[in-house]
Amino acid sequence: MIAFDKSAGQKIHGRTIAVSTYEYDQESIVVEGRLTDTRFQKTYYLDGKSRPPGIVHDMVVRMRVKGPELIIKDIEVEMETVPREECRKTLNSLIPIKGMKIRSGFTGRVKAAVGGARGCSHLVELLLAMAPAAVQGAWTAVAAKPIDSSKLSGNALAFLDNTCWVWRSNGSLMQELKTKIGGGKT
């Protein structure tokens, strides 16, 4: 355990990531994420110029996700505040993820497509934080009405399979779901 007394040190940086999901149409949801970095003290650029305390990054990503397959159909980025104007050249850097499915391996596919020098590390981090929230939002959209488990398909298994310890392939809840939708056939 880290023995740290917050009163002993001055807070120097804070990051908030907020994600919300909205109904879009019968087939899709919109997932909106915002990343905000705040510095609480004056900092210096490499050229010696100083920057006052305040917001350094304030970025918004919106994506339309088609449900149960969780396919990213559209994506847009807003950069309210960035440390350098050159950062805005990455506004379209997430376009290559259109068409991707949010499922196992998503993080690696995103980093390969838009990570590193191909994009903005802050946008990638925000997008990766939004993916699990998209799963939750999509499930909320489905579960907004009573669910007839006899009408569930293998898509329900794929939607949940190995998303966490509770929904692990060999866990009791997954086994129960497999039984309800047809003896474990997908």
C-alpha positions, 0 to 999 in steps of 0.5 A, a space after each residue: 500500500 502506498 502511504 500517501 497523505 494528500 495534504 502533504 503534496 499539492 495537486 498538480 494534474 487531474 484527468 476526467 473521462 466521462 462517457 454517456 450513451 444515448 438512444 439513436 434509432 431502433 438499431 443504434 446508440 450514440 456513445 459520447 466521451 469527453 476527456 479533460 486534463 487540467 493542470 493545477 500549476 504553471 508548466 513550461 514548454 521545452 522552449 522555455 515558454 510558460 503555460 498558466 494553470 488550467 485546462 490543457 486537453 478538452 476533447 469529445 468523441 462521439 460514435 454511432 454504434 449499431 447494436 448487437 454486433 456493436 459495429 462502429 458506423 460513424 465517429 466524430 471528434 471535437 477538440 475544444 482545448 488542445 495544448 498546441 494548434 498542431 494537435 487539431 491535425 488529428 481531428 480525423 485520425 479516428 476515421 479508420 475505426 469506422 466499421 470495426 466491431 467492439 469485441 475481444 481484441 478491440 484495443 489491439 486493433 485500435 492501436 494498430 490502426 490509429 495509435 502512435 504517430 498515426 493519431 492522438 494518444 488522448 483520443 485513443 485513450 478516450 476511445 478505449 475508455 468508451 468501448 466498455 461503456 458502449 457495451 453497457 449502453 447497448 445492453 441497456 438499450 436491449 434490456 429497456 424492455 422485458 427480454 424473452 430468453 427463448 428468443 435469444 440467439 448466439 449473438 447474446 453469447 458473443 455479446 457477453 462471452 469473456 467480457 469479464 470474470 462473471 461472464 467467462 466462457 466456463 462460468 456458471 452464468 454463461 453456462 446457464 445462458 447457453 442452456 437457455 438459448 439452446 444447449 450451448 450451441 452458438 
